[in-house]
Amino acid sequence: MAVTQTLTQEIQQILEKLSIKEENPSYSTGQQFGSTHEGSEAKEIFSPVDGALIANVKMADEAAYHKVIEQAQQAFETWRMVPAPRRGEIVRQIGQKLREYKEPLGKLVTYEMGKIYQEGLGEVQEMIDICDFAVGQSRQLYGFTMHSERPSHRMYDQYHPLGIVGIISAFNFPVAVWSWNAMLAAVCGNVCVWKPSEKTPLTAIACQHIVAQVLQENNLPEGIFNLIIGDAKIGALMSNDRRIPLISATGSTRMGKKVGEAVGARLGRSLLELGGNNAIILTENANLEMAIRATVFGAVGTCGQRCTSTRRLIVHENVYEEVKNRLLKIYPNLPIGNPLDEKILVGPLIDQQAAENFTAALQKVQQEGGRLLTGGEILQGEAYRGGHYVTPAIVEAEAHYETVQEETFAPILYLIRYQGSVEEAIQLHNAVSQGLSSAIFTTNMLEAETFLSHRGSDCGIANVNIGTSGAEIGGAFGGEKDTGGGRESGSDAWKVYMRRQTNTINYSTALPLAQGIKFEF
């Protein structure tokens, strides 16, 4: 891997501190990061900030893939025998290392992915938070006891680790989503094989070096946390591999259906976090000051490239014009540019394809009858040279438009008017195939409770008086319908990384059968 000299001084420092440099032979071992086997290819990684070449990264081939899996299998034999609280202690140390590297690693996230620096720091903080959560969870992997119908019998449930957990992550959260899965999977006794997005491998390599330091300091095998950089072929190998009981995949619905089909065909488990077409309902009883702030962050944060980004704003007709006018005053003044500049709120799209998708969606929705109110430009000029910068767009639209029904991973906000009751707004809200995050702004308790009731939001996440973005570690994260049904991070999401076993113990000298069956001979 060759790193160019265009990185900022802070980013160079983290690369050097983590020994990520061209002359480092540990990079291309074919076991953790990539492959040196004949036929392996190098991929150029460009920053969306300025278009500069960040690195040339070796892509793993099939031979390298199998070495990674074999290494993980061997490490599992050791790791599963480590007591869960001790596994939690290792994760605690990983969290401490992440604290040490928070600032430079946050800048690396920003430079490689394009989200603003505050969001880059926030992503690293999510990793730290899930480590803290997992440490506590390591002492709370509870089973349950049940009363047997047979005398002198005891019954209970317990949980065992699965083995290898495969993690396929997306570019928009290049490290946080991996940590959600990996840290909980680790305290449960599993080992992990991580395939990051091929668009953002450098931050993954940085995290792998941080973890490797902790494993070395504790004399543990490196195969507990494994990293393999490759294209869709590696993802397909993982999905079809019976040695991986669970695949956790984050990405588009299209990708998730392929993963789910492959894993399901071998009767494996999949945890899918897929597309989101998230909406906020603003009733006539909404606090508009709060609602506008939440809407703008949800719609333009990460340049609209969050799975929880706000894409639809369903507004009661009595406040519709006021909401529209206030948004039209804010949007043209949003600071757009280099996300390492702390004054900037909107960074670039990830690549040229994302910019083309942005433009195509706007053209299509206007052909369907939508009205572009502001934004939608591809920015040119010296300040934007090499990057893929756009002006966030607002479109007046109808809920049934095909484009509105789809997820465009870009900063497009569709304004949709509704009349009448909150039930009408909820009907519009639920009339899409995705079901990740949702929100309502209202000071009316009846409207809020209706939104959270059985006849309310059909999403995995439903918020009142906060936006669709910014989930906390403590709650399980995931969605329904085309979002895939997976749950990761907090609450009792740890159970997906374990297999459940029911145990019955007979502490008598008799052998009664259940249901009173008599079988004498």
Buried (B, 14 or more C-beta within 10 A) or exposed (E): BEBEEBBBEBBBBBBEBBEBEEEEEEBBBBBBBBBBBEEBBBBEBBBBBBBBEBBBBBBBBBEBBBBBBEBBBEBBEEBBEBEBEEBBBBBBBBBEBBBEBBBBBBBBBBBBBBBBBBBBBBBBBBBBBBBBBBBEBBEEBEEEEEEBEBEEBBBBEBBEBBBBBBBBBBBBBBBBBBBBBBBBBBBBBBBBBBBBBBBBBBBBBBBBBBBBBBBEEEEBBBBBBBBBBBEEEBBBBBBBBEBBBBBBBBBBBEBBBBBBEBBEEEEBBBBBBBBBBBBBBBBBBBBBEBBBEBBBBBBBBBBBBBBBBBBBBBBBEEBBEEBBEBBEEBBEEBEBBBBBEEEBBBBBBBBEEBBBBBBEBBEBBBEBEBEBBBBBBBBEEEEBEBBBBBBBBBBBBBBEBEBBBBBBBBBBBBBBBBEEEBEBBBBBBBEBEBBBBBBBBBEBEEBBEBBBEEEBBBBBBBBBBBBBBBBEBEBBBBBBBBBBBBBBBBBEBBBBBBBEEEEEEBEEEEEBEEEEEEEEE
